[in-house]
Amino acid sequence: MESDDGKGKWFKTGDVAVRRHVEGAGKGTSGEWAKGPMYFIQGRRSVDIIKTGGEKVSALEVERELLSLPEVTEAAVVGLPSEQWGQKVAAVVVLDPAKAQTSGRGGKPWGAMDMRRALKDRLAGYKIPQEMKIIEGPIPRNAMGKVNKKSLVKEIFPDRV
C-alpha cells in the first residue's frame, strides 16, 4: 500500500491508532525523533470484535478462555454470518491428543459439548461459541505467524460465507 506522505510503502497491520500532542513529551533523553505528537495504539479493527444479537464479543477474550483449558492447544474465534443474530460466535480448535482422548464425559474423547460446559462458568452465555470445529494439526497462519481470520472462515466454514 502506497502511503500519502511520499516516503514509500507501509505495511498495513490493521491496528487502529490516534495521534495527539502530549505536554512534556520529547524533553527526555530519547533524542530529536521523540518530539512532536505521539501515537497511541487503540486496538485492532473489528475482525476481533463479533457483533451478535446487539452485544459485542471480544474474540480475543473467548480465545483466552479456550486456551486456558488444558485440552486445547490452539484456538481461533471468528464471527459467522447469522440471519437471526447478525453474527454468531464460532471457534476453530486444535486439541492436545493426549489430554483430550479420555477427558470427556464417561471417558469419551473431548468434544464441542465438553468445551461449552467448561466455558459455562467462565463466559456469559452469548460469548460461548455456537459452532466449533475441531481440526487436526496447526491452525493455518500467514508469513507473519498470524491467523488470517477472513481466510480461516472461508477454509473451515466454506458454506457460511
C-alpha angles and dihedrals in degrees: 000000000000115000122225093229092077093236098112138262127345129205109238107223101171091239117141115220139171126211120214141156116259118201111243096014116139095030096103131083096277093101138233095315092067094064124103133033118349129226121234118195109224099184139267133319116268096281087097094045116077117197109209125168093338093310128108115226123194108225088202092058092051091046090051091053092047091050091051089065109095092224094058121081099170135014138177121185120204139171118246122199113262127182091207101043105021089238133008127211114252132175136206109205138185114202130210101247095212096051098036096049097082107007096093124097113298093009092294123139114282115261146168095290091052089053091050091050091049092050094046094089094038103049138035112260095252090056096056110101112258091200128036130183118194110205134187119242129004126336108254114261135187127243090277090057093250128129111246098215095191093057091040090059091050091049101042101030102029094156092057100058 
